[in-house]
């Protein structure tokens, strides 16, 4: 099978935003260099097991994103923040959680697969 995960590999281009942190005083952008590990998906041939765990990981990330977006937004509104600012914080927290959940989930499945476990 010659299918590869090109869209997942394209997420590696987000690592270019890390250079904003190198050439300016905005050091928070350095965290985008973590996306460089996604370039590996250009070179990994996909099989049925990889497709299955990528789908499971994406689903977990989506549900985590939706739950945390709602929870943080509601929490911020109850704390007295304006609705627009609360939604911004909720979306930010949800996106960050989705990236972390998806990355950890894929890592877990890849390590499990490399160790020979089912």
PyMOL CGO cylinders between C-alpha atoms (Angstrom):
from pymol import cmd
from pymol.cgo import CYLINDER

trace = [
    CYLINDER, 0.00, 0.00, 0.00, 1.46, 3.33, -1.04, 0.3, 1, 1, 1, 1, 1, 1,
    CYLINDER, 1.46, 3.33, -1.04, -0.90, 5.61, 0.86, 0.3, 1, 1, 1, 1, 1, 1,
    CYLINDER, -0.90, 5.61, 0.86, 0.82, 8.11, 3.13, 0.3, 1, 1, 1, 1, 1, 1,
    CYLINDER, 0.82, 8.11, 3.13, -0.46, 10.76, 5.47, 0.3, 1, 1, 1, 1, 1, 1,
    CYLINDER, -0.46, 10.76, 5.47, 0.41, 13.89, 3.51, 0.3, 1, 1, 1, 1, 1, 1,
    CYLINDER, 0.41, 13.89, 3.51, -1.98, 16.18, 5.37, 0.3, 1, 1, 1, 1, 1, 1,
    CYLINDER, -1.98, 16.18, 5.37, -0.49, 15.06, 8.68, 0.3, 1, 1, 1, 1, 1, 1,
    CYLINDER, -0.49, 15.06, 8.68, 2.96, 15.73, 7.24, 0.3, 1, 1, 1, 1, 1, 1,
    CYLINDER, 2.96, 15.73, 7.24, 1.87, 19.18, 6.09, 0.3, 1, 1, 1, 1, 1, 1,
    CYLINDER, 1.87, 19.18, 6.09, 1.26, 20.08, 9.75, 0.3, 1, 1, 1, 1, 1, 1,
    CYLINDER, 1.26, 20.08, 9.75, 5.05, 20.16, 9.96, 0.3, 1, 1, 1, 1, 1, 1,
    CYLINDER, 5.05, 20.16, 9.96, 4.91, 23.45, 8.06, 0.3, 1, 1, 1, 1, 1, 1,
    CYLINDER, 4.91, 23.45, 8.06, 3.51, 25.01, 11.24, 0.3, 1, 1, 1, 1, 1, 1,
    CYLINDER, 3.51, 25.01, 11.24, 7.02, 24.63, 12.63, 0.3, 1, 1, 1, 1, 1, 1,
    CYLINDER, 7.02, 24.63, 12.63, 8.06, 27.51, 10.38, 0.3, 1, 1, 1, 1, 1, 1,
    CYLINDER, 8.06, 27.51, 10.38, 6.18, 29.81, 12.75, 0.3, 1, 1, 1, 1, 1, 1,
    CYLINDER, 6.18, 29.81, 12.75, 8.90, 29.01, 15.29, 0.3, 1, 1, 1, 1, 1, 1,
    CYLINDER, 8.90, 29.01, 15.29, 11.21, 31.32, 13.38, 0.3, 1, 1, 1, 1, 1, 1,
    CYLINDER, 11.21, 31.32, 13.38, 9.02, 34.23, 14.48, 0.3, 1, 1, 1, 1, 1, 1,
    CYLINDER, 9.02, 34.23, 14.48, 10.22, 33.45, 17.99, 0.3, 1, 1, 1, 1, 1, 1,
    CYLINDER, 10.22, 33.45, 17.99, 13.83, 33.30, 16.84, 0.3, 1, 1, 1, 1, 1, 1,
    CYLINDER, 13.83, 33.30, 16.84, 13.86, 36.62, 14.99, 0.3, 1, 1, 1, 1, 1, 1,
    CYLINDER, 13.86, 36.62, 14.99, 11.57, 38.62, 17.30, 0.3, 1, 1, 1, 1, 1, 1,
    CYLINDER, 11.57, 38.62, 17.30, 11.09, 38.96, 21.03, 0.3, 1, 1, 1, 1, 1, 1,
    CYLINDER, 11.09, 38.96, 21.03, 7.93, 36.80, 20.95, 0.3, 1, 1, 1, 1, 1, 1,
    CYLINDER, 7.93, 36.80, 20.95, 9.43, 33.65, 22.49, 0.3, 1, 1, 1, 1, 1, 1,
    CYLINDER, 9.43, 33.65, 22.49, 6.05, 31.91, 22.72, 0.3, 1, 1, 1, 1, 1, 1,
    CYLINDER, 6.05, 31.91, 22.72, 6.33, 31.13, 18.99, 0.3, 1, 1, 1, 1, 1, 1,
    CYLINDER, 6.33, 31.13, 18.99, 9.27, 28.80, 19.70, 0.3, 1, 1, 1, 1, 1, 1,
    CYLINDER, 9.27, 28.80, 19.70, 6.73, 26.16, 20.76, 0.3, 1, 1, 1, 1, 1, 1,
    CYLINDER, 6.73, 26.16, 20.76, 5.72, 25.79, 17.10, 0.3, 1, 1, 1, 1, 1, 1,
    CYLINDER, 5.72, 25.79, 17.10, 9.01, 24.00, 16.44, 0.3, 1, 1, 1, 1, 1, 1,
    CYLINDER, 9.01, 24.00, 16.44, 7.36, 20.96, 18.07, 0.3, 1, 1, 1, 1, 1, 1,
    CYLINDER, 7.36, 20.96, 18.07, 5.33, 20.50, 14.88, 0.3, 1, 1, 1, 1, 1, 1,
    CYLINDER, 5.33, 20.50, 14.88, 8.51, 19.60, 12.98, 0.3, 1, 1, 1, 1, 1, 1,
    CYLINDER, 8.51, 19.60, 12.98, 8.07, 15.98, 14.09, 0.3, 1, 1, 1, 1, 1, 1,
    CYLINDER, 8.07, 15.98, 14.09, 5.05, 15.75, 11.78, 0.3, 1, 1, 1, 1, 1, 1,
    CYLINDER, 5.05, 15.75, 11.78, 7.34, 15.75, 8.73, 0.3, 1, 1, 1, 1, 1, 1,
    CYLINDER, 7.34, 15.75, 8.73, 7.92, 12.04, 9.45, 0.3, 1, 1, 1, 1, 1, 1,
    CYLINDER, 7.92, 12.04, 9.45, 4.48, 11.24, 8.01, 0.3, 1, 1, 1, 1, 1, 1,
    CYLINDER, 4.48, 11.24, 8.01, 5.77, 12.03, 4.52, 0.3, 1, 1, 1, 1, 1, 1,
    CYLINDER, 5.77, 12.03, 4.52, 8.01, 8.95, 4.78, 0.3, 1, 1, 1, 1, 1, 1,
    CYLINDER, 8.01, 8.95, 4.78, 5.91, 6.43, 6.73, 0.3, 1, 1, 1, 1, 1, 1,
    CYLINDER, 5.91, 6.43, 6.73, 3.84, 4.11, 4.52, 0.3, 1, 1, 1, 1, 1, 1,
    CYLINDER, 3.84, 4.11, 4.52, 0.34, 3.70, 5.91, 0.3, 1, 1, 1, 1, 1, 1,
    CYLINDER, 0.34, 3.70, 5.91, -1.22, 0.34, 6.67, 0.3, 1, 1, 1, 1, 1, 1,
    CYLINDER, -1.22, 0.34, 6.67, -4.58, -0.66, 8.12, 0.3, 1, 1, 1, 1, 1, 1,
    CYLINDER, -4.58, -0.66, 8.12, -3.36, -0.50, 11.70, 0.3, 1, 1, 1, 1, 1, 1,
    CYLINDER, -3.36, -0.50, 11.70, -1.95, 3.00, 11.23, 0.3, 1, 1, 1, 1, 1, 1,
    CYLINDER, -1.95, 3.00, 11.23, -5.19, 4.17, 9.63, 0.3, 1, 1, 1, 1, 1, 1,
    CYLINDER, -5.19, 4.17, 9.63, -7.14, 2.75, 12.57, 0.3, 1, 1, 1, 1, 1, 1,
    CYLINDER, -7.14, 2.75, 12.57, -5.04, 4.39, 15.27, 0.3, 1, 1, 1, 1, 1, 1,
    CYLINDER, -5.04, 4.39, 15.27, -4.88, 7.70, 13.42, 0.3, 1, 1, 1, 1, 1, 1,
    CYLINDER, -4.88, 7.70, 13.42, -8.68, 7.70, 13.28, 0.3, 1, 1, 1, 1, 1, 1,
    CYLINDER, -8.68, 7.70, 13.28, -8.95, 6.80, 16.98, 0.3, 1, 1, 1, 1, 1, 1,
    CYLINDER, -8.95, 6.80, 16.98, -6.48, 9.52, 17.89, 0.3, 1, 1, 1, 1, 1, 1,
    CYLINDER, -6.48, 9.52, 17.89, -8.29, 12.12, 15.79, 0.3, 1, 1, 1, 1, 1, 1,
    CYLINDER, -8.29, 12.12, 15.79, -11.62, 11.20, 17.40, 0.3, 1, 1, 1, 1, 1, 1,
    CYLINDER, -11.62, 11.20, 17.40, -10.18, 11.49, 20.91, 0.3, 1, 1, 1, 1, 1, 1,
    CYLINDER, -10.18, 11.49, 20.91, -8.63, 14.85, 20.05, 0.3, 1, 1, 1, 1, 1, 1,
    CYLINDER, -8.63, 14.85, 20.05, -11.89, 16.14, 18.60, 0.3, 1, 1, 1, 1, 1, 1,
    CYLINDER, -11.89, 16.14, 18.60, -13.97, 15.15, 21.62, 0.3, 1, 1, 1, 1, 1, 1,
    CYLINDER, -13.97, 15.15, 21.62, -11.35, 16.54, 23.99, 0.3, 1, 1, 1, 1, 1, 1,
    CYLINDER, -11.35, 16.54, 23.99, -11.35, 19.79, 22.04, 0.3, 1, 1, 1, 1, 1, 1,
    CYLINDER, -11.35, 19.79, 22.04, -15.13, 20.14, 22.11, 0.3, 1, 1, 1, 1, 1, 1,
    CYLINDER, -15.13, 20.14, 22.11, -15.41, 19.28, 25.80, 0.3, 1, 1, 1, 1, 1, 1,
    CYLINDER, -15.41, 19.28, 25.80, -12.62, 21.60, 26.91, 0.3, 1, 1, 1, 1, 1, 1,
    CYLINDER, -12.62, 21.60, 26.91, -13.78, 24.47, 24.69, 0.3, 1, 1, 1, 1, 1, 1,
    CYLINDER, -13.78, 24.47, 24.69, -17.21, 24.37, 26.31, 0.3, 1, 1, 1, 1, 1, 1,
    CYLINDER, -17.21, 24.37, 26.31, -15.90, 23.86, 29.83, 0.3, 1, 1, 1, 1, 1, 1,
    CYLINDER, -15.90, 23.86, 29.83, -13.32, 26.65, 29.70, 0.3, 1, 1, 1, 1, 1, 1,
    CYLINDER, -13.32, 26.65, 29.70, -15.76, 29.04, 28.03, 0.3, 1, 1, 1, 1, 1, 1,
    CYLINDER, -15.76, 29.04, 28.03, -18.41, 28.34, 30.66, 0.3, 1, 1, 1, 1, 1, 1,
    CYLINDER, -18.41, 28.34, 30.66, -15.86, 28.65, 33.46, 0.3, 1, 1, 1, 1, 1, 1,
    CYLINDER, -15.86, 28.65, 33.46, -14.60, 31.98, 32.16, 0.3, 1, 1, 1, 1, 1, 1,
    CYLINDER, -14.60, 31.98, 32.16, -18.13, 33.34, 31.79, 0.3, 1, 1, 1, 1, 1, 1,
    CYLINDER, -18.13, 33.34, 31.79, -18.94, 32.28, 35.35, 0.3, 1, 1, 1, 1, 1, 1,
    CYLINDER, -18.94, 32.28, 35.35, -15.71, 33.97, 36.48, 0.3, 1, 1, 1, 1, 1, 1,
    CYLINDER, -15.71, 33.97, 36.48, -17.01, 37.24, 35.05, 0.3, 1, 1, 1, 1, 1, 1,
    CYLINDER, -17.01, 37.24, 35.05, -15.12, 37.55, 31.76, 0.3, 1, 1, 1, 1, 1, 1,
    CYLINDER, -15.12, 37.55, 31.76, -16.90, 38.98, 28.72, 0.3, 1, 1, 1, 1, 1, 1,
    CYLINDER, -16.90, 38.98, 28.72, -18.37, 36.32, 26.43, 0.3, 1, 1, 1, 1, 1, 1,
    CYLINDER, -18.37, 36.32, 26.43, -16.02, 37.10, 23.54, 0.3, 1, 1, 1, 1, 1, 1,
    CYLINDER, -16.02, 37.10, 23.54, -12.91, 36.83, 25.70, 0.3, 1, 1, 1, 1, 1, 1,
    CYLINDER, -12.91, 36.83, 25.70, -14.26, 33.67, 27.35, 0.3, 1, 1, 1, 1, 1, 1,
    CYLINDER, -14.26, 33.67, 27.35, -14.86, 32.05, 23.96, 0.3, 1, 1, 1, 1, 1, 1,
    CYLINDER, -14.86, 32.05, 23.96, -11.34, 33.00, 22.85, 0.3, 1, 1, 1, 1, 1, 1,
    CYLINDER, -11.34, 33.00, 22.85, -9.85, 31.33, 25.92, 0.3, 1, 1, 1, 1, 1, 1,
    CYLINDER, -9.85, 31.33, 25.92, -12.06, 28.30, 25.40, 0.3, 1, 1, 1, 1, 1, 1,
    CYLINDER, -12.06, 28.30, 25.40, -11.03, 27.89, 21.77, 0.3, 1, 1, 1, 1, 1, 1,
    CYLINDER, -11.03, 27.89, 21.77, -7.37, 28.36, 22.68, 0.3, 1, 1, 1, 1, 1, 1,
    CYLINDER, -7.37, 28.36, 22.68, -7.53, 25.76, 25.45, 0.3, 1, 1, 1, 1, 1, 1,
    CYLINDER, -7.53, 25.76, 25.45, -9.50, 23.35, 23.26, 0.3, 1, 1, 1, 1, 1, 1,
    CYLINDER, -9.50, 23.35, 23.26, -7.05, 23.60, 20.37, 0.3, 1, 1, 1, 1, 1, 1,
    CYLINDER, -7.05, 23.60, 20.37, -4.06, 23.12, 22.64, 0.3, 1, 1, 1, 1, 1, 1,
    CYLINDER, -4.06, 23.12, 22.64, -5.71, 20.10, 24.27, 0.3, 1, 1, 1, 1, 1, 1,
    CYLINDER, -5.71, 20.10, 24.27, -6.56, 18.61, 20.87, 0.3, 1, 1, 1, 1, 1, 1,
    CYLINDER, -6.56, 18.61, 20.87, -2.94, 18.88, 19.75, 0.3, 1, 1, 1, 1, 1, 1,
    CYLINDER, -2.94, 18.88, 19.75, -1.67, 17.30, 22.96, 0.3, 1, 1, 1, 1, 1, 1,
    CYLINDER, -1.67, 17.30, 22.96, -4.28, 14.50, 23.02, 0.3, 1, 1, 1, 1, 1, 1,
    CYLINDER, -4.28, 14.50, 23.02, -3.72, 13.62, 19.37, 0.3, 1, 1, 1, 1, 1, 1,
    CYLINDER, -3.72, 13.62, 19.37, 0.06, 13.63, 19.73, 0.3, 1, 1, 1, 1, 1, 1,
    CYLINDER, 0.06, 13.63, 19.73, 0.07, 11.52, 22.88, 0.3, 1, 1, 1, 1, 1, 1,
    CYLINDER, 0.07, 11.52, 22.88, -2.48, 9.10, 21.48, 0.3, 1, 1, 1, 1, 1, 1,
    CYLINDER, -2.48, 9.10, 21.48, -0.56, 8.57, 18.23, 0.3, 1, 1, 1, 1, 1, 1,
    CYLINDER, -0.56, 8.57, 18.23, 2.66, 8.16, 20.20, 0.3, 1, 1, 1, 1, 1, 1,
    CYLINDER, 2.66, 8.16, 20.20, 1.05, 5.56, 22.44, 0.3, 1, 1, 1, 1, 1, 1,
    CYLINDER, 1.05, 5.56, 22.44, -0.24, 3.55, 19.48, 0.3, 1, 1, 1, 1, 1, 1,
    CYLINDER, -0.24, 3.55, 19.48, 3.06, 3.78, 17.59, 0.3, 1, 1, 1, 1, 1, 1,
    CYLINDER, 3.06, 3.78, 17.59, 5.08, 2.65, 20.62, 0.3, 1, 1, 1, 1, 1, 1,
    CYLINDER, 5.08, 2.65, 20.62, 2.63, -0.16, 21.26, 0.3, 1, 1, 1, 1, 1, 1,
    CYLINDER, 2.63, -0.16, 21.26, 2.89, -1.24, 17.62, 0.3, 1, 1, 1, 1, 1, 1,
    CYLINDER, 2.89, -1.24, 17.62, 6.69, -1.13, 17.65, 0.3, 1, 1, 1, 1, 1, 1,
    CYLINDER, 6.69, -1.13, 17.65, 6.74, -3.27, 20.82, 0.3, 1, 1, 1, 1, 1, 1,
    CYLINDER, 6.74, -3.27, 20.82, 4.62, -5.89, 19.06, 0.3, 1, 1, 1, 1, 1, 1,
    CYLINDER, 4.62, -5.89, 19.06, 1.53, -5.53, 21.24, 0.3, 1, 1, 1, 1, 1, 1,
    CYLINDER, 1.53, -5.53, 21.24, -1.93, -5.62, 19.69, 0.3, 1, 1, 1, 1, 1, 1,
]
cmd.load_cgo(trace, "trace")
